[in-house]
Amino acid sequence: MDLFPFSLTRPILDIRMGILTLREKLPALAKQISHPWDIIRHNAQAIADDFALLTKDRTSQPIPPTVQSIRPENIFIEAGAILNYCTLNASAGPIYIGRNAEVMEGSLIRGPFALCEGAVVKMGAKMYGATTIGPYSTVGGEIKNSVIFGYSNKGHDGYLGDSVIGEWCNLGAGTSNSNLKNNAGEVKVWSPSRSAFIAAGAKCGLFMGDYSRSAINTSFNTGTVVGVCCNVFGDGAGGVGIPGALTPKFIPSFSWGFVAKYEFDKAIRDIGNWKALKGQTLTDPEIQTLKRIYEADQS
């Protein structure tokens, strides 16, 4: 398996696909994932399978009267969830709204879709299937066929499509990614372990490792891989900051812009600041994992 960058910071079984992590759905897991793009390729079926598993012999909370719904029998709302003046269309797949999650007014959601515990869809957002928003993440703008693992933010306008975003990431306002080449040709994604580009199909977006962030109005190239703890900004290679310019296809872990290395102590400080915004702290095991990744890139 080559699941960089997500396997850098977690066991493979702790990768999220569908509503649950792979570990949480054992032994019901039938699909094998060998590459990051397999996560999004199998996400529609994974949402459907997890939906059936989680809702079996259970009753959904009532759909609020201000919510417009299509195929309400395919919608399940957990206790504590808040939904107001939004549209839920479950005709193409189930919609799962997790415990204490919120869908703000004006949001348009098409299944298959999963909003996990404590996550938020902001006003006027457009969510297409098959999309998973992990626990305590906040999303807005337009998202299609993507998985966000948890505790991450894409809180503003911009497009995210055919992408996988790790935990504790932040996409600045206006950030968008390309998921289709202008010639509609096959997308190739960089594999650090093979030191080569690997064919990934016709549609493939952004794969961003944990703790990475992008500046406002960042434009990610088709099939871009971002490592762990990167701060993506500036006018470096690829000309980010210039209207219409795209990022490099591969951004190594602990990149500061595109020409410098993120100093480890500052990276740890900044991660701590981001975690504090969601009432969390950086643990010693997490720091040791990040130190190992940092030192491996130095060798």
N, C-alpha and C positions, 0 to 999 in steps of 0.2 A: 504493500500500500504506500502511496505517496500523497499524504494529506497535509503537506506543508501549505500554509503556516499554522494550521489549527492544531496539529499534533505536537507543535513545539511546547505548548503550555498546558496540555491536558492529555490523559489517556484517550485513545481513539473511541472507547466506549462512552466517553462523556461528551462527544459531539452531538449536537441537537439536529434532528431531522424529523419533520412532522411536528407534532406537539411535544413529544418526549425526547429525551436523550436515548442513544442506542442502549445504554445500560438499563434505563428504566423500562424498556420494552422487551428485554430478553425474557424468555426464549422466543417471543413472538416475531423477532426480527428474521426476515427472509431475504431482504435485499442486501447485497454486498456493495460497499462503497470503496473504491480504490483511488479515486481522485477527488479533489474538491468539487468539481462540477457534477459529480454523481449525487451530491447532496441535494442540489436543486432539481436534477433530473428525476429523482425518486420522491421529491417532496409532496407532490399531489397525492400519490398513493399512500405515503406515510401519514399524511394528515388524515386521510380517510380511515386508515387502519387504526390509528391512535384514537380518533374520534369514536369509533365503534367500541374500542377497548375501555375508554374512560367513561362513556355514557351508558354502557350496558346496564339495564335494570335501574336506571336513575331517571329523575325528572328534572328538566331544565327549570330555572327560574323563569317567570313569565316575561315575554317580550313586552317592554314598556309601550304604552299606547301611542307615544310620539314617534316610535320607530316604525319605518316602512319596511316590511319584510316580504321576501319571495321564497317560497318553499320553507315555511317556518319549521316544518318537521325535521329539517336538516340543520337547525340552529340550536346550539346548547349554550346557555348562559349560567355560569357558576355564581354562587352566593357572593354578594358584595360588589358585583360588577355594576358599573354606571353607564347607561346609554341614553342619549337624548337626541331627538330630531336627526337621526342618521338613517341610512338605507343599508339593509343587509340582504344580499341576493345570493341565496344558497342553491340556485338551480343547477350550477355546474359543479358543485361540491360543497361539503359541509363547512359550517362556520362555527368555530369554538371560541367563546369569550371566557377567559379564565377568571379565577377568584380575584376580586378587588381591582380588576382591570377597568379602563374607562375608554369609551368611544365618544368623542366630543361631537357637537352638533355640526351638521353639514357634511359629515364623512360619508363616503361611498365605498362599500366593501363588497367584493365578489369572492365567493368561495372557489376552490378550497382555501380556507384562511384560518389561522390560529393566532389568537392574541393571548399570550400566557399571563400568568399571575402578576398583577401589579403593573402591567404594561399600559401605555397610553397611546391612542390614536388622536392626533390633534385636529383642530377645526378644519373642515374643508379638504381633508386628505382623500386621496384616491388609492385604494388598495385592491390590486388585482391578484387572483390566484396564480400559481400556488405559492402563498406567502406565509411565513411564520415569523411572528414578532416575539422574541424570547422574553423571559421574566424581567420586569422592571425597566424595559426599554421604552423610549419615547420616539414616536415617528410622526412625520408629516410629509406633505408633498405627494409624489407619485411613486409607488413601489409595486413591482411586478415580479413574480416568480423568484423570490429571494428568501433567504433565511438570515435572521439576526439572532445570534445566540442568547444574549441577555445583557442587561445593564448598559446598553449602548444607546446612542442618540443619533437619529436623523430627523431632527425636529422641525425642519424648515422646508421650503419649496426646493425642488430639484428632483431628478429622476434616479432611481435605483432599480436596475433590472438584471435578472439572471445572475445574482450575486450572493455571496456569503460573507457576512460581517461577524467578526468575533465578539468577545465580551469587552466591555469598557472602552468602546470606540466612540468617536464623535465625528460626524460629518458636518462641516460648517455650512452655513446658509448658502444655498445655491449650488452646492456640490451635486454633480451628476456623473453618470458613467455611460460609456458606450458599451452596448452588448451585441452589436452587429457591425461588421466591417462595411465600408462604403461600397465594396465590390461584391458584397454578400458571400464572400469566400469563407473558407474554414478558419476558425479562430485557433491560434496556437498560444499556449500558456507556458510560461517559463517554469521548469522544474529544477530547483537548486541541486537536488540529489543526483540528477542525471546530467546537469549542466547542459541542458538542451530544451528547446521548445517542444511541447507535446500537443498533438492535435486534440481539440476539445469540442469539435462540432461547430455548427453554424452560428449558434448564439451562446455567448459567454461573457459575463460582465466582470465584476470586481471581487477579488478574494482578499480580505483584509484581516490580518492577525490581531490578536488581543492587544488592547491598550494603544492602538494607533488612532491618529486623528488627521483630519484634513482642514486646511484653511477655507475660508469662504470662496465660493465660485470655482473650486477645484474641478477640473474636467479629467476624469480617469479614462485612460485608453481602453480599448477592447481587450478583455482577457488580462487585466492587470493583476499582478500579485504584489501585495504589500505585506511585509514581515511584521514582526511584533514590535510594539512601542516605537512607531515612526511618527514624526511630525511632518506632514506633507504640506509644503508651501514653497513659495519663492519662484525665481526666474532661472532656476538651474536647468539641467538637461531636460529637454521637452518644453521649456519655455512657459511653465505654469505661471500664471499671473498675466499673460498676454491673452487677450480675448480669443477663444477658440483653440488655444494651444492645449495639448494633451500631455499627461504624465508619461514618464518612462513605463515600459511594460513590466519591469521588476524593480521594486524598491526594497532593499535589504533591511533587516531588523535594525532598530536603533538608528535609523536615518534621521538627520536633522536637515530638512530641506532635501536637496539632492547632492550636496557637495561636502557635507560635514557629518560627524558622528555625534549622536545625542550623548552627552556626558551622563554616566550611569547615575551618579548621585542626584543630578537634576531630573533625570527621567523618573527615578523613584519618588522624588518630591512631587513631581507633577501628577504622577499616577495617584499618589495619596490625596492630592487636592481634588482630582476628579472623583475618587471614591467617596470623599467626604460629602460631595454634593448629593449622594444617594444614601448617606448614613452608613457607609461602610469604611473599613480600614484595610490597609495592605498588610497581609500576614507575613510572618517570617518565611514559611515555605514558598510563598509566591515570590518573595524577594530572592530567595536562593535559586528558584527556577529561572528568573529573569537574569540573575548574575551568570548562570551557566550559559544561557543563550548569548549574552553579551560577550563573555570571554571566548566562546566558541567562534564568534565572528571576528575576534581579534587575532585568532591563531592563523 
